[in-house]
Amino acid sequence: MGVIATNWLIIADRESIFSDECLKLAQLHNIAVDYPKTGEAVPLSEIPKSKEEKKKKKKKPDWCAPETETNAGRYYTSESAVGRLFRAIKLPALETAAPSSPSYVEDMRMGTPNAIVKDYRRWSSCPCNVLARLEVERRVQEFIVISDRATPKDRIKFMWALFVSFACQLRSICAMNTIAEYSGLASLTEEEALIGTIAEKTSQPRRRTDAMVRLRDQSERLVKAVRGEIFRVDEASRRQSLLQAWIAYNIGLMKRSCFGGKSFAWIALGEIFDAMKDIEEEERALQRQANA
C-alpha cells in the first residue's frame, strides 16, 4: 500500500491526478486497503510506473530525497504544492553539544550518604539558586513545612538513590536508541529523550520512526516507575508524597548540569502539582462534609 501511495504522489507530481496511471493507482489502493477483509492482494507487476521510469529516466521530485542525500542530479525541482511547501520549510541546523558538556551521575556516586544530605541542605538553603524554584517553594509552603529540620535524612538519601537510578537508566535508553552511523560513541541528548524525538538526520526515516517509538515507550515506562516511587502507595498522607516530590525537585535542580538532572526535576515538578491538587480536593471534600 505504501508503494502504491508513493508512486501516486510521484506520478501526480509531473503529470496529473487524473492521468491514467494515477487513476489506476487509486483503484489499486482501494484493493490494497481492503486486503484484510477480502484477502485480495495487489501484484507488484500491476502497479503502473511513471513515463520517466519507462524511459529509464529515474529522476524523482526533490521532496522525496533522503535527508542525507548529496547527489542533487538524481532529483528535479518539483513545482507542485508539495514541492513548494518542501522548499519553504527551512529548519535551522542543530548545534552539536561538545562531548564533555554533560557530566554523568556515575561520577557522583562516590560521596557518602551523609555528605549527600549535607550538600542537599546547603544547596536548598541558598536564597538565590533558581528563580523558578522560589515561586514553587512559596506555593509548597502553603501545604507542608519544608525547613531543613523538617526534611528527614532518610528521604533525602532515598530520593538521591532514585535520581542516580533514573539518570543511569535514562543514559542507557539514549545510548540504545541512537541512529547515528557510528553508534558506538553516540548517544541521544537528554532533551531528545524528554520530548520523545530524534533530531539526527538519516536516509532511512522508517528507522528513525521505529527508534522514536522505542524511545518513547522506554522513557514512559521509566518515568512511570519514578513517579510511582515518589508517590508511594504505602504513604499515609498525600502531604508526605508532596514532601518527597519537593526533595526530588531540589535534587534535580541541584544536579541540573548532570545528565538526567533536568528531566528528574520536571518529573518531580509534575508530582508536586498533582500532590497539591489532591490535597486541595481532599480539603474541599472535608469542608463539604463539615457543612452537610
C-alpha positions as a Markdown table, in Angstrom:
| # | Residue | x | y | z |
|---|---|---|---|---|
| 1 | Met | 0.0 | 0.0 | 0.0 |
| 2 | Gly | 2.9 | 2.3 | 0.7 |
| 3 | Val | 4.4 | 1.6 | -2.7 |
| 4 | Ile | 1.2 | 2.5 | -4.4 |
| 5 | Ala | 0.7 | 5.7 | -2.5 |
| 6 | Thr | 4.3 | 6.8 | -3.1 |
| 7 | Asn | 4.1 | 6.1 | -6.8 |
| 8 | Trp | 0.8 | 8.0 | -7.0 |
| 9 | Leu | 2.5 | 11.1 | -5.5 |
| 10 | Ile | 5.5 | 10.9 | -7.8 |
| 11 | Ile | 3.4 | 10.4 | -10.9 |
| 12 | Ala | 0.9 | 13.1 | -9.9 |
| 13 | Asp | 3.8 | 15.5 | -9.4 |
| 14 | Arg | 4.8 | 15.6 | -13.1 |
| 15 | Glu | 1.6 | 14.6 | -14.7 |
| 16 | Ser | -1.9 | 14.9 | -13.3 |
| 17 | Ile | -4.0 | 13.3 | -10.6 |
| 18 | Phe | -6.4 | 12.5 | -13.5 |
| 19 | Ser | -3.8 | 10.7 | -15.6 |
| 20 | Asp | -4.4 | 7.1 | -16.5 |
| 21 | Glu | -1.6 | 5.9 | -14.2 |
| 22 | Cys | -3.0 | 7.9 | -11.2 |
| 23 | Leu | -6.5 | 6.6 | -11.7 |
| 24 | Lys | -5.2 | 3.1 | -12.0 |
| 25 | Leu | -3.2 | 3.5 | -8.8 |
| 26 | Ala | -6.3 | 4.9 | -7.0 |
| 27 | Gln | -8.2 | 1.7 | -7.9 |
| 28 | Leu | -5.3 | -0.5 | -6.7 |
| 29 | His | -5.1 | 1.5 | -3.5 |
| 30 | Asn | -8.7 | 0.7 | -2.7 |
| 31 | Ile | -8.0 | -3.0 | -3.3 |
| 32 | Ala | -4.9 | -2.9 | -1.0 |
| 33 | Val | -6.9 | -1.1 | 1.7 |
| 34 | Asp | -9.5 | -3.9 | 1.7 |
| 35 | Tyr | -6.9 | -6.7 | 1.7 |
| 36 | Pro | -7.5 | -7.6 | 5.4 |
| 37 | Lys | -11.2 | -8.1 | 4.6 |
| 38 | Thr | -11.1 | -9.6 | 1.1 |
| 39 | Gly | -7.7 | -11.4 | 1.0 |
| 40 | Glu | -7.1 | -9.9 | -2.5 |
| 41 | Ala | -3.5 | -8.7 | -2.8 |
| 42 | Val | -2.2 | -6.3 | -5.4 |
| 43 | Pro | 0.6 | -7.9 | -7.5 |
| 44 | Leu | 3.6 | -5.6 | -7.8 |
| 45 | Ser | 3.7 | -6.2 | -11.6 |
| 46 | Glu | 0.3 | -4.4 | -11.9 |
| 47 | Ile | 1.5 | -1.1 | -10.2 |
| 48 | Pro | 1.9 | 1.5 | -13.0 |
| 49 | Lys | 5.2 | 3.3 | -13.5 |
| 50 | Ser | 5.7 | 6.9 | -14.5 |
| 51 | Lys | 6.6 | 7.7 | -18.1 |
| 52 | Glu | 10.1 | 8.8 | -16.9 |
| 53 | Glu | 10.7 | 5.4 | -15.3 |
| 54 | Lys | 9.5 | 3.6 | -18.5 |
| 55 | Lys | 12.1 | 5.7 | -20.4 |
| 56 | Lys | 14.6 | 4.8 | -17.7 |
| 57 | Lys | 14.9 | 8.5 | -16.6 |
| 58 | Lys | 14.8 | 7.9 | -12.9 |
| 59 | Lys | 14.8 | 11.5 | -11.6 |
| 60 | Lys | 12.4 | 12.0 | -8.7 |
| 61 | Pro | 10.9 | 15.1 | -7.2 |
| 62 | Asp | 13.1 | 16.9 | -4.7 |
| 63 | Trp | 10.7 | 16.4 | -1.8 |
| 64 | Cys | 11.2 | 12.7 | -1.7 |
| 65 | Ala | 15.0 | 12.9 | -1.5 |
| 66 | Pro | 16.5 | 11.5 | 1.7 |
| 67 | Glu | 17.7 | 14.0 | 4.3 |
| 68 | Thr | 21.3 | 12.9 | 3.8 |
| 69 | Glu | 21.2 | 12.9 | 0.0 |
| 70 | Thr | 24.1 | 14.8 | -1.6 |
| 71 | Asn | 23.6 | 13.8 | -5.3 |
| 72 | Ala | 21.2 | 16.6 | -6.5 |
| 73 | Gly | 21.4 | 15.2 | -10.0 |
| 74 | Arg | 19.0 | 12.4 | -9.1 |
| 75 | Tyr | 16.2 | 14.8 | -8.3 |
| 76 | Tyr | 14.3 | 17.6 | -10.1 |
| 77 | Thr | 12.8 | 20.8 | -8.6 |
| 78 | Ser | 9.1 | 20.0 | -8.1 |
| 79 | Glu | 6.7 | 22.8 | -8.9 |
| 80 | Ser | 3.8 | 21.1 | -7.2 |
| 81 | Ala | 2.3 | 22.3 | -4.0 |
| 82 | Val | 4.1 | 19.6 | -2.1 |
| 83 | Gly | 7.4 | 20.6 | -3.7 |
| 84 | Arg | 6.9 | 24.3 | -2.8 |
| 85 | Leu | 6.0 | 23.5 | 0.7 |
| 86 | Phe | 9.0 | 21.2 | 1.0 |
| 87 | Arg | 11.4 | 24.0 | -0.1 |
| 88 | Ala | 9.6 | 26.7 | 2.0 |
| 89 | Ile | 10.4 | 24.8 | 5.3 |
| 90 | Lys | 13.9 | 25.7 | 6.4 |
| 91 | Leu | 15.0 | 24.0 | 9.6 |
| 92 | Pro | 18.0 | 25.6 | 11.4 |
| 93 | Ala | 21.0 | 23.4 | 11.8 |
| 94 | Leu | 21.2 | 21.8 | 15.3 |
| 95 | Glu | 24.1 | 22.7 | 17.4 |
| 96 | Thr | 26.2 | 19.7 | 18.3 |
| 97 | Ala | 27.0 | 19.5 | 22.0 |
| 98 | Ala | 30.6 | 19.1 | 22.9 |
| 99 | Pro | 31.4 | 15.5 | 24.1 |
| 100 | Ser | 32.4 | 16.8 | 27.5 |
| 101 | Ser | 29.4 | 19.1 | 28.1 |
| 102 | Pro | 27.2 | 16.7 | 30.1 |
| 103 | Ser | 28.5 | 15.3 | 33.4 |
| 104 | Tyr | 27.3 | 11.9 | 34.4 |
| 105 | Val | 25.8 | 10.7 | 37.6 |
| 106 | Glu | 28.2 | 7.8 | 37.8 |
| 107 | Asp | 30.9 | 10.2 | 38.7 |
| 108 | Met | 28.9 | 11.5 | 41.7 |
| 109 | Arg | 28.2 | 8.2 | 43.5 |
| 110 | Met | 31.4 | 8.4 | 45.5 |
| 111 | Gly | 30.0 | 10.7 | 48.2 |
| 112 | Thr | 28.8 | 9.2 | 51.4 |
| 113 | Pro | 25.1 | 9.4 | 52.3 |
| 114 | Asn | 25.8 | 12.0 | 55.0 |
| 115 | Ala | 27.8 | 14.1 | 52.5 |
| 116 | Ile | 24.8 | 13.9 | 50.1 |
| 117 | Val | 22.5 | 15.2 | 52.8 |
| 118 | Lys | 24.9 | 17.9 | 53.7 |
| 119 | Asp | 25.2 | 19.1 | 50.1 |
| 120 | Tyr | 21.4 | 19.0 | 49.7 |
| 121 | Arg | 20.7 | 21.1 | 52.7 |
| 122 | Arg | 23.4 | 23.6 | 51.8 |
| 123 | Trp | 22.0 | 24.0 | 48.3 |
| 124 | Ser | 18.3 | 24.1 | 49.3 |
| 125 | Ser | 19.1 | 26.9 | 51.9 |
| 126 | Cys | 20.7 | 29.1 | 49.3 |
| 127 | Pro | 18.3 | 32.0 | 48.6 |
| 128 | Cys | 19.3 | 32.6 | 45.0 |
| 129 | Asn | 19.8 | 29.2 | 43.4 |
| 130 | Val | 16.9 | 29.0 | 40.8 |
| 131 | Leu | 14.4 | 31.8 | 40.4 |
| 132 | Ala | 11.5 | 29.5 | 39.4 |
| 133 | Arg | 12.2 | 27.3 | 42.4 |
| 134 | Leu | 11.4 | 30.2 | 44.8 |
| 135 | Glu | 7.9 | 30.5 | 43.4 |
| 136 | Val | 7.3 | 26.8 | 43.6 |
| 137 | Glu | 8.7 | 26.9 | 47.2 |
| 138 | Arg | 6.2 | 29.6 | 48.2 |
| 139 | Arg | 3.3 | 27.5 | 46.9 |
| 140 | Val | 4.5 | 24.3 | 48.5 |
| 141 | Gln | 4.9 | 26.0 | 51.9 |
| 142 | Glu | 1.1 | 26.6 | 51.9 |
| 143 | Phe | 0.7 | 22.8 | 52.4 |
| 144 | Ile | 3.8 | 21.5 | 54.2 |
| 145 | Val | 6.8 | 22.6 | 56.3 |
| 146 | Ile | 10.0 | 22.3 | 54.2 |
| 147 | Ser | 12.7 | 23.6 | 56.6 |
| 148 | Asp | 15.9 | 21.7 | 56.9 |
| 149 | Arg | 14.9 | 20.2 | 60.3 |
| 150 | Ala | 11.6 | 19.1 | 58.8 |
| 151 | Thr | 13.3 | 17.2 | 56.0 |
| 152 | Pro | 14.2 | 13.7 | 57.1 |
| 153 | Lys | 17.6 | 12.4 | 56.2 |
| 154 | Asp | 16.3 | 9.1 | 55.0 |
| 155 | Arg | 14.0 | 10.7 | 52.5 |
| 156 | Ile | 16.9 | 12.8 | 51.0 |
| 157 | Lys | 19.0 | 9.6 | 50.7 |
| 158 | Phe | 16.1 | 7.7 | 49.1 |
| 159 | Met | 15.4 | 10.4 | 46.6 |
| 160 | Trp | 19.1 | 10.7 | 45.8 |
| 161 | Ala | 19.3 | 6.9 | 45.1 |
| 162 | Leu | 16.2 | 7.3 | 42.9 |
| 163 | Phe | 17.8 | 10.1 | 40.9 |
| 164 | Val | 21.0 | 8.0 | 40.4 |
| 165 | Ser | 19.0 | 5.0 | 39.2 |
| 166 | Phe | 16.9 | 7.2 | 36.9 |
| 167 | Ala | 19.9 | 9.0 | 35.4 |
| 168 | Cys | 21.7 | 5.7 | 34.7 |
| 169 | Gln | 18.7 | 4.1 | 33.1 |
| 170 | Leu | 18.0 | 7.3 | 31.0 |
| 171 | Arg | 21.6 | 7.3 | 29.7 |
| 172 | Ser | 21.2 | 3.6 | 28.7 |
| 173 | Ile | 18.0 | 4.4 | 26.9 |
| 174 | Cys | 19.6 | 7.3 | 25.0 |
| 175 | Ala | 22.6 | 5.1 | 24.0 |
| 176 | Met | 20.4 | 2.2 | 22.8 |
| 177 | Asn | 18.2 | 4.3 | 20.6 |
| 178 | Thr | 20.6 | 6.4 | 18.7 |
| 179 | Ile | 20.6 | 6.1 | 14.9 |
| 180 | Ala | 24.0 | 7.7 | 14.3 |
| 181 | Glu | 26.1 | 5.9 | 11.8 |
| 182 | Tyr | 28.9 | 5.3 | 14.4 |
| 183 | Ser | 26.7 | 4.5 | 17.3 |
| 184 | Gly | 29.5 | 3.1 | 19.5 |
| 185 | Leu | 30.2 | 6.6 | 21.0 |
| 186 | Ala | 27.0 | 8.3 | 20.0 |
| 187 | Ser | 24.0 | 8.9 | 22.3 |
| 188 | Leu | 20.8 | 10.9 | 22.2 |
| 189 | Thr | 20.6 | 14.0 | 24.3 |
| 190 | Glu | 18.6 | 14.3 | 27.4 |
| 191 | Glu | 16.2 | 16.8 | 25.7 |
| 192 | Glu | 15.5 | 14.3 | 22.9 |
| 193 | Ala | 14.6 | 11.6 | 25.5 |
| 194 | Leu | 12.4 | 14.1 | 27.4 |
| 195 | Ile | 10.2 | 15.0 | 24.5 |
| 196 | Gly | 10.5 | 11.7 | 22.7 |
| 197 | Thr | 12.1 | 12.7 | 19.4 |
| 198 | Ile | 15.3 | 12.1 | 17.5 |
| 199 | Ala | 16.9 | 15.0 | 15.7 |
| 200 | Glu | 19.6 | 13.1 | 13.8 |
| 201 | Lys | 19.2 | 13.1 | 10.0 |
| 202 | Thr | 19.0 | 9.8 | 8.3 |
| 203 | Ser | 18.5 | 8.3 | 4.8 |
| 204 | Gln | 16.1 | 5.8 | 6.4 |
| 205 | Pro | 13.1 | 7.8 | 8.0 |
| 206 | Arg | 11.4 | 4.5 | 8.9 |
| 207 | Arg | 14.4 | 3.5 | 11.1 |
| 208 | Arg | 14.2 | 6.8 | 12.9 |
| 209 | Thr | 10.4 | 6.4 | 13.4 |
| 210 | Asp | 10.9 | 2.9 | 14.9 |
| 211 | Ala | 13.7 | 4.2 | 17.2 |
| 212 | Met | 11.4 | 7.0 | 18.3 |
| 213 | Val | 8.6 | 4.6 | 19.2 |
| 214 | Arg | 11.1 | 2.5 | 21.3 |
| 215 | Leu | 12.5 | 5.7 | 22.9 |
| 216 | Arg | 9.0 | 6.9 | 23.9 |
| 217 | Asp | 8.0 | 3.5 | 25.2 |
| 218 | Gln | 11.1 | 3.0 | 27.3 |
| 219 | Ser | 11.1 | 6.6 | 28.6 |
| 220 | Glu | 7.4 | 6.5 | 29.5 |
| 221 | Arg | 8.0 | 3.3 | 31.5 |
| 222 | Leu | 11.0 | 4.8 | 33.3 |
| 223 | Val | 9.0 | 8.0 | 34.1 |
| 224 | Lys | 6.1 | 5.9 | 35.4 |
| 225 | Ala | 8.4 | 4.0 | 37.7 |
| 226 | Val | 10.0 | 7.1 | 39.1 |
| 227 | Arg | 6.6 | 8.7 | 39.7 |
| 228 | Gly | 5.5 | 5.6 | 41.4 |
| 229 | Glu | 8.5 | 5.8 | 43.8 |
| 230 | Ile | 7.8 | 9.5 | 44.6 |
| 231 | Phe | 4.2 | 8.8 | 45.2 |
| 232 | Arg | 4.4 | 5.5 | 47.1 |
| 233 | Val | 1.1 | 3.7 | 47.7 |
| 234 | Asp | 2.1 | 2.9 | 51.3 |
| 235 | Glu | 2.4 | 6.6 | 52.2 |
| 236 | Ala | -0.1 | 7.5 | 54.8 |
| 237 | Ser | -0.7 | 11.1 | 53.6 |
| 238 | Arg | -0.5 | 12.9 | 50.2 |
| 239 | Arg | 1.5 | 15.6 | 52.1 |
| 240 | Gln | 4.2 | 13.0 | 52.6 |
| 241 | Ser | 4.3 | 12.5 | 48.9 |
| 242 | Leu | 4.4 | 16.2 | 48.4 |
| 243 | Leu | 7.5 | 16.4 | 50.6 |
| 244 | Gln | 9.2 | 13.6 | 48.7 |
| 245 | Ala | 8.4 | 15.3 | 45.4 |
| 246 | Trp | 9.8 | 18.6 | 46.8 |
| 247 | Ile | 13.0 | 16.8 | 47.7 |
| 248 | Ala | 13.3 | 15.2 | 44.3 |
| 249 | Tyr | 12.7 | 18.5 | 42.6 |
| 250 | Asn | 15.5 | 20.1 | 44.6 |
| 251 | Ile | 17.9 | 17.2 | 43.8 |
| 252 | Gly | 17.1 | 17.6 | 40.1 |
| 253 | Leu | 17.7 | 21.3 | 40.1 |
| 254 | Met | 20.9 | 20.8 | 42.2 |
| 255 | Lys | 22.2 | 18.4 | 39.6 |
| 256 | Arg | 20.7 | 20.1 | 36.5 |
| 257 | Ser | 24.2 | 20.2 | 34.9 |
| 258 | Cys | 24.3 | 16.4 | 35.2 |
| 259 | Phe | 22.8 | 14.2 | 32.6 |
| 260 | Gly | 19.2 | 13.4 | 33.7 |
| 261 | Gly | 19.0 | 16.3 | 36.3 |
| 262 | Lys | 16.6 | 18.5 | 34.3 |
| 263 | Ser | 14.4 | 15.6 | 33.4 |
| 264 | Phe | 14.2 | 14.4 | 37.0 |
| 265 | Ala | 13.3 | 17.9 | 38.1 |
| 266 | Trp | 10.4 | 18.1 | 35.5 |
| 267 | Ile | 9.1 | 14.7 | 36.7 |
| 268 | Ala | 9.2 | 15.8 | 40.3 |
| 269 | Leu | 7.5 | 19.1 | 39.5 |
| 270 | Gly | 4.6 | 17.3 | 37.9 |
| 271 | Glu | 4.3 | 15.2 | 41.1 |
| 272 | Ile | 4.3 | 18.4 | 43.2 |
| 273 | Phe | 1.4 | 19.9 | 41.2 |
| 274 | Asp | -0.5 | 16.6 | 41.4 |
| 275 | Ala | 0.0 | 16.3 | 45.1 |
| 276 | Met | -1.1 | 19.9 | 45.8 |
| 277 | Lys | -4.2 | 19.4 | 43.6 |
| 278 | Asp | -5.1 | 16.2 | 45.5 |
| 279 | Ile | -4.6 | 17.9 | 48.9 |
| 280 | Glu | -6.9 | 20.8 | 47.8 |
| 281 | Glu | -9.6 | 18.3 | 46.7 |
| 282 | Glu | -9.3 | 16.4 | 50.0 |
| 283 | Glu | -9.7 | 19.6 | 51.9 |
| 284 | Arg | -12.7 | 20.7 | 49.8 |
| 285 | Ala | -14.3 | 17.2 | 50.4 |
| 286 | Leu | -13.8 | 17.5 | 54.2 |
| 287 | Gln | -15.3 | 21.0 | 54.1 |
| 288 | Arg | -18.4 | 19.8 | 52.3 |
| 289 | Gln | -18.8 | 17.0 | 54.8 |
| 290 | Ala | -18.5 | 19.5 | 57.7 |
| 291 | Asn | -21.1 | 21.8 | 56.2 |
| 292 | Ala | -23.5 | 18.9 | 55.5 |
